[in-house]
Amino acid sequence: MTSYYAASTVGNPAANIGIFALFVVVTMVVVVRASRNTATAADYFTGGRGFSGPQNGIAIAGDYLSAASFLGIAGAIAVYGYDGFLYSIGFLVAWLVALLLVAEMLRNTGKFTMADVLSFRLKQGPVRTAAALSTLTVSLFYLLAQMAGAGGLVALLLDISSKSGQAVVIAVVGVLMIVYVLVGGMKGTTWVQIIKAVLLIAGAGLMTVMVFAKFGFNLSEILGSAQEKVSEATTKGVASRDVLAPGAQYGGSDMSKLNFLSLGLALVLGTAGLPHVLMRFYTVPTAKEARRSVVWAIGLIGAFYLFTLVLGYGAAAIVGPDKILAAAGGQNSAAPLLAFELGGVVLLGIISAVAFATILAVVAGLTITASASFAHDIYAGVIKRGKVDESKQVRVSRITAIVIGVLAIGLGILANGQNIAFLVALAFAVAAAANLPTILYSLFWKRFNTTGALFSMYGGLISTIVLIVFSPAVSGTSTSMLKDMDFDWFPLSNPGIVSIPLAFVLGVVGTYVGRDREDPVKAAEMEVRSLTGVGAEKAVVH
């Protein structure tokens, strides 16, 4: 996933703003209507568990397919070809881990948040605190990347080149996000994500058909034309690349290949530990619907990533990698430039509005996840020790959403124009290292105890952040966040290949070092409940 900042415009800014405003009006009406039935904590946090598997699957696709997926992957394929498509494969394969290992059991065991599962048979206070800290960290990094991306995307599409103008746009996105969450809760946010997913997949599908039509519905023609255009290009050494074979981006040195392996590991394992994705499993009434929702999500996300293959190579063939890289947004401008070539101002306006809608839906989902985690896990679970009524939990969640929103706006403005690619990769790496080992051990290992959970979660969280801070992603290279500084001693941009195995090992070490023995009755209850759904929230046994 790549950052997308820009400084020149394409198409008609008024049309872009108009189409985006129409989306905001329509979704706001939907959110207000959905909010009429938000009475209890279950309504606010999980949409009353009233969504079907297909509805939730579309919403998961909406939550998962961020603007960085749409713009970044299409751009990476346009410039690097085969190697760019490896992002798509990583993001898609990750869903098999979620489907086979996590979705159903998580739905059966938890109530509102990931911490419900992790603390089910362990000590509530320390485990809930660790899980909430991990959730807030992942959500904040993901939010920061999306908010900063909004400022950069705006420069290309709306002709706002000043930092102050981009800061205003970031603030507008943040305020809209807060309103969606405050008014609609999970129900309203889910409908925003469903609308956005339909628009994004339909928009990408339409562009894919248009690209195919231009080349007589012949994929070989598209690939051949893309390779020809790359061969003609002179910018940034693109001419020397074979975009139909592996190695254009991650070939060369062994360190480059190791870096790709580390990134791939974080992407594949990170999805099953992303709190805002895991929370979506609680919005369905049964474990069967949780499985159905993941199957729907895999189908939709898989189709979208196949579209990106055609869009990426289509952009290389029609626009040309030299023009893409010369544009202010760099490789991230591939999809907007292709839309402009295919359908002029109107299609560009629609695609740009979809990109904005994508940012809006993703940040709303992240905000409600983070605020629910604080309200349910820290406030209700740790501070009040479970002695708090539901209305207070919802009130605390709403206050937290405002605080997180303001924080995201401030940090997004500060990060605008910086290299934000590592923030998204960090969110996946933290989720994979801090969350996934503990989730799997909690569900599948009877001996696992509180010490093991704390070792695994804090070890994964701290090691990931420390290694990222001292990596080339932050300093030491021309593409680093801090270009003028050099304190990188860890050679890989993504620490997944080190921090994820370390977190798994720490979970085992902590379990054998820890003296605490967990309640065998609770462990047996968790096993039965996770596998059968007996005793789960609104459970129906199948």
N, C-alpha and C positions, 0 to 999 in steps of 0.2 A: 504494500500500500504506500502510495507516494504522496508527498506534499504537492500543493498546487497553488502557486502564487503567480501573479501576472501583473502587467502594467499597460497593456493596450487592449482596445476593444474590438469585438467582432460582431457584425450584425447591427441590430437596432436596440439600444438599451431600453427605450420606452416600451417596446414589445416584450422584451425580457421581463421587465418589472411588472407589466400588465398581466402577463400569464401567471407569474408567481403570486401576485396579489389575488388573482382569481382562486388559485389553489388554497391560499390562506383563508379566504372567506368561506369556501366550501367546507374545508376541514374544521374551521371554527364552529360552523353551524352543526356539524356532526358531533363535535366534542360537547357542545352545550346540550344537545339532545341526549347524548349518552350519559351526561352527568346527572340527569333527573333521577336515575335509578342507583346513584351511588350513596347508599345509606350506611353500610357497615364497613368495617376494616377489610373484610373479604372482598367487598365490592371495589374498594379503593385500591387495594394492593394487587388483587388477582382478577378483577373484572367479574367478581361473583362466581368464578369458575364456570361462566356461562358460554364460553366459546367452543365451537365444534373443532374437531381435528383439522379439517381443511381451512377453516377461518384462522386458527392459530398457526397453521403451517405457512399461510400467506403472510401473517404478521411477523413470524420468525424470519422469513425471507426479507421482509421490509426492515426488520431490525438489523439483519446481518449484512445486507448489501448496502454499504455506505457509499458516499460520493467518491471516496478514495478507491473503492472497488471498481466503480464505473469508469472514472476518469483515469485512475492510476494504471489499472490492468490493461485497458485498451491502449493507453500510451506506451506501456512497457512492451506490448506485443508489436505495436507500430514501429518502435525503434529497435528492439532487440529480437523480435520474432519468437522463435521457439522458447527461449529462456523466459520471456515475459509470460508465456502461457503456463509456466510452472507455478506461478502464483495462483492461477485459477484452480489448478489441480490440487494444490495444497489446501486451499480453502474448502474445496468440495469434499475431498477425502476425509477431512476433519469431521464431517457430519456422521460418518460411519462410526467413529468412536463415540459420538454423542448418542447415536441410535442404539448401538449394541451394548454399551456399558452403562449409560447414565440416565437416559430420558425416563424410562418407565419406573426404575427404582427410586429416582429422585422425586418423581411425582407422588409415589406411594408413601414416602417417608416424611416429606416436608409439609409445611403449611404455607408460608409466605416467602421465605428466603432460603438461600443456600445454607446458612448457619443452622437452620432447623434440622437439617440432615446431619451436619457435622457434630452438633451437640446432642443428638438424640440419646446416645448412650454414654457420652463423655461428660466432663464437668462443664456445666452451662456457662458460667461467667467467663473464664479465660478463653474457651473455644469460641464463644459468640463474639468476644472482643476481637480475637485474631481474624475470624472470618469477616467481620464488619470492616476491619482495617484493610484487609485484602480487597474486599468489594469496593470500598471507597477509592483505593489506590488505582485499581484497574479502571473504574468508571471515570475518575478524574483525568487520567492520561488519555483515555479514549475521547472524552469530552473536549479536552484541550486541543487534540488533533483536529477534531471536527470544527470547532469554533475558529481556530486559526485558519483552517482551510476555507471557511466561509469568506473570510476577508480577502484571501488571495483569489478565489474564484470570481468574486465580485469585480475585481479590477479588470479581468478579461471580458466579462459579460455585460457589465453595466457602466463601463467607462469611468470608474471611480479610481483614480490613480493615487490620490493623496492618502497618507497613513491615517489622517483624522477621519476622512470619508469612510475608509475601510473599518475603522474602529466603530463608527456609527452603525454600520451594517452588522458587525459582530454583536453589538449591543441589541439591535433589533431582533436578530436570531435568538439571542439569549432570553429576551423578554417574552417572545412568542413561545419559546420552549417552556418557560415558567408558567405561562398562562395555560397551556395545554395540560400540564401536569396538575396544577392547582384546581382547575375546573373539572377536568375529565377523569383524573386518576388513571388507573390501568385500562379501564374500559375505553375512555376517550383516546388514550395514547395508542391502544391496539387498533382502533378504527383508522387513526391517522396512518399507522404503519401499513394497514391493509390497502388503503387508497394509494399510498406512495409506492408500495410494491407492484400493484397493478399498473400504475403509470410508468414506473421504471422498466419493468419487464416488457410492457407493450411498446414503449418508446424504443428500447434496444432491439426488440423484435422487428419493428417497422423499419428501422435503419438497416438491419441485417438483410431483410427482403430487398430493400432498395439497392444495397451493395451487390447482392446476388444478381438482381435484374440488370445492373450496369455491365455485368460480365457474363451475361447469358446463362445465369444459374449454373456456372461452372467454377467449382472451388479451385481447380488447378489453374484456371485463368487468373483468379485473384492472387494466388500464391506466386505464380510466375511474374505477374505485373509488379507485385510488391518487391520481389527480389531484383527486378530490373531497375525500379526506382531507387532502391538502396544502392545498387551498383553505380548509379549516376550521381548519387549524393556526395557532397564533399565536406559537409559540416561535421565537426567533432569526430572525424575518422570513421563515420558510418560506412563509407565506401568499402572498407576492408572486411565488413561483416557478412556472414552467410546467415540470413534470418530464417532459413528453412532447416538449419541444423543446430544442435545444441552447442553452447559454448560462447555465444556472442556476448553475454553479460557475465556469466559465471565460469567461463573457461579460463585457461591460463594457469596461474599459480595454484598450488595445493591449498593455500590459505583462502583463495577466492572460492574454491570448491567446498572447503570446510565451512566457510561463511554461509554458503547456500544451504548446506546440510543443516546447520544450526537454525537458520531462518525457517526452513521447511519443518523441522521438528517442533518449533514454537507454534507455527501456524496449524499444524495437524493436531497437536495435543492441546493447544490453547483454547480452541472453540468449546470443547467439552468442559472447560473451567471458567468460561466467561459468565459473570454473574447475571448480566442483563439477558443473556440467552437462556440460562438455567431457570430464571424466574418465569419465563414464558410457559414452562411446563406446568406451572400451578394455575394457569388460566383455563384449563380444560377440566371437565367433571370426572374423568376416569383415566386410568393408566392406558387403557386401549386407545383413547383419544390422544394421549400424549405421544404414543407410538405413531399413530396416524399423522399427527401434526409434523413429526420429524420426517416421515416419508414424503409428505407434501412439500416440506421445505427443501429436502434433497432434490426432488424433481424440479422445482422452480429455480432453485439456485444453480443446479446443473445446467438447465436450459439457458439461464442468463450467462453463465460462464462460457458456454458454447457460442453464444452471440458475441461475446467479447473477442473470441478467436477471429470471427469474420470481420468485426468492426476494427480490430487492431490491424490485421493484414489489409483490410479495405482502406483504412486511413493511410497506410504506407503506400498502397498502390495509387490512390486518388489524390491525396494531399502531398505525400512525399515526406520522408523523415527529415529532410533538410529544412522544409518549411515548418514542420512541427517543432523541431528543436530551436528554430529561430524565433518562434512565437514567444511572447512574454511568459506564458505559462509552461514553457518547455514541453516535455513529453505528455504532460497532463492536459494539454490543449488539443490532443488528437481527436477525441470524441466531439467536442464543440466545432472544431474546424471541419471535420467530416460531415457533421449535421448541416453546416453552412453550405458546403459544396453540394450536398444531396438535395436539400430542400429550402435553401435560402434562409431569409430572416425568420419565417414562420417556424420551420423545423428547429432552427437554432434556439428560438424563443421557448419552444416546448421543451427541448432537451435541457436548456439552462434552468428552466423552472423546475424540471424533474430533479436536477442536481441539487437545487436549493431545498426542495421538498425532502430529498434524501437526507440532507444534513439535519433538517428540522425534526424529522421522524426519529432519526438515530439518537440525537441529543435528548429528545423527550424520553425515549426508552431508557437511556442511561441515567437520566436525572431521577426518574421514579424508582429505579433499582437502588441507586445510592441512598435516596431519602428513605425508602422503605427499610433498607438494611439498618440505617442509623436508628430509626424510630422503633422498629421491631426488635432488633438485636441489642443495641447499646442501651437505648432508653427503657424499653419495656423489659427486656431480658436481663440486663446487667444492673442498671441503676435502680429500677423499681422491682427487680426480682420477680417479674411476672404479675405483680399486683397493680395492674393499671387497666382502666377500661378502654374499649376499642376506640371511642371517640377521641380520647387523649392521644392515642397512638397516631391516628390520622392527622390530628392537629400538629403534632410534633413533626410528622413526615412532611406536611405542607410548609412548615417553617424551614425545615432542612432543605427542601427543594429550592426555596428562595435563596438561602445562603449559598447552596451549591451553584445555583444559576448565576448569582453575582460573582462568585469566585471564578466560575468558568469564563464569564465575560471578561473579567480583569486579566486572567492568565492568557486567554485567547488573544486579547489586544497586545499583551506583552510579547507573545510568541509569533504574532503576525509577521510574515516575511522571513521567519527562521525556517531551518530545515526541520519539518515536523514528522518526517517519515519514521524516525526512530520511536516517536511517541506511540504510534499504533503498534509497531512491532513490540514495544515494551509492554503494552497492555496485554498482548497475546502471550508474551514470555512470562509475565507475572502470573497470569491466569493459569498457564501450564505448570509453572513451578510451585506456586503457593496454594493453588486450589485443587488441581486434578489429583495429585498423589493422595491428599487427605480424603477426598471424596471416594476414591477407589478403595483405599484402606478401610475407611469407615463402613463401606457397603460390603466388602468381600473378606476382610480379615478379622476374625473374632477376637484375637488377642490385642489388637490395636487399642492404645489407650490415650489419655489426655496428653501426657508428656510427648508421645510420638506425634500427635496432631500439632502441638505447639512447635516442636522441633521442625517438622515438615513445613508448616505454614510460614513461620517467621524466617526459617532458614531459606526457603524458596524466595520469599519476598525481599529479604535483605540482600541475598547474593545476587539476585537479578538486578536490583537497582544499583548496587555498588559496581557490578561489572559493566553495566550500561554507562554509568557516569565516567568510568575510566576507559571507555571504548572510543574508536574512531568516529562513532555516531555523534559524540558530543564535542570532541576537540581533535586537533592534529591534522585534519585534511581540508581540502577546499570545499568539500560538501558537508563538513561538520556544522553543528549548531553554533559553536563558538570558534569561528574560523581563525581568529587571531591568537588563540591560546593552544597550548599543547601539553596535556597531562595524560595522554592515553598510553597505558601500558598493557591493556588487554587487547589482543589483536583483532577480535571478531566484533562486528557491529551489533550482532544479536547474540546474547549469552545463552540461548536455549540449550545448546549441546552440553554446557557445563552445569547450569543451574537446575535444569529439570531432573537429570539423574541424581544430582546432589540432594534435591528435595526428597526423592524417593528413598535414598540411602538414609537421610536424616530421620525420616519417619520410622524406619526399622530400628535405627540406633536408639532413638528416643523411647520407643516402645520397650526395648530390653533394658535400657538404663532406668526408666521410670519405675518407681516402686508402686504407683497406683494401680489397683486392679479394678476393672470396670464391673458393673453389676451384670452377672450372666443372664439374669432374667430379662434385663433391658436389651442385651445383645440378641437374645433369642427372639424377643418381640420385634426388634428391628429387622432381623432376617426374614421372619414370617411376613411382616408388613411390606417390606420392600419387594418381596417376590410375589405376593398374592394380592396386595392392596387392602387386606382386612384391617380395619381400624383407621385407614387413611381418610383425609378430609373428603366428605361427600363420596365415599368409596362405593364402587359397584364392582362386585367380584365377577371376573370372566374366566 
